[in-house]
């Protein structure tokens, strides 16, 4: 599967879909789906990761973040290789991680990622 599209109602819409760069559903959430729904879940991902591209427009990214959170996503992670930052969005707000910091979040117990290691192979442009 090259893309995992999630079908849910974002703000201002009756129904829509988004395909994050990385989407996560727990085993419990997957088990609650009917077999045919697992390929195109009728829900928002529990965790969504968006990796910014040079042509991404800020308002589009902000809309996606709001749509995911409104749809029930616990954590939206936005990685920006140009700025070498990761921003975590959840129901309580946002937190930015940068050089020398380690990304972690309660929605990802036991997971920790050093930003310097994440962006080590990224050239500055």
SULKAFEN-V116256 format. One record per residue. N is the residue number from 1. SS is DSSP state (H for helix, E for strand, C for the rest). Layout:
# SULKAFEN-V116256
N,SS + N,SS
This chain:
# SULKAFEN-V116256
1,C + 2,C + 3,C + 4,C + 5,C + 6,E + 7,E + 8,E + 9,C + 10,C + 11,C + 12,C + 13,C + 14,C + 15,C + 16,E + 17,E + 18,E + 19,C + 20,C + 21,C + 22,E + 23,E + 24,E + 25,C + 26,C + 27,H + 28,H + 29,H + 30,H + 31,H + 32,H + 33,C + 34,C + 35,H + 36,H + 37,H + 38,H + 39,C + 40,C + 41,C + 42,C + 43,C + 44,C + 45,C + 46,C + 47,E + 48,E + 49,E + 50,E + 51,E + 52,C + 53,C + 54,C + 55,C + 56,C + 57,C + 58,H + 59,H + 60,H + 61,H + 62,H + 63,H + 64,H + 65,H + 66,H + 67,H + 68,H + 69,H + 70,H + 71,H + 72,C + 73,C + 74,C + 75,E + 76,E + 77,E + 78,E + 79,E + 80,E + 81,C + 82,C + 83,C + 84,C + 85,E + 86,E + 87,E + 88,E + 89,E + 90,E + 91,C + 92,C + 93,E + 94,E + 95,E + 96,E + 97,E + 98,C + 99,C + 100,C + 101,C + 102,E + 103,E + 104,C + 105,C + 106,C + 107,C + 108,C + 109,C + 110,C + 111,C + 112,C + 113,E + 114,E + 115,H + 116,H + 117,H + 118,H + 119,C + 120,C + 121,C + 122,C + 123,C + 124,C + 125,C
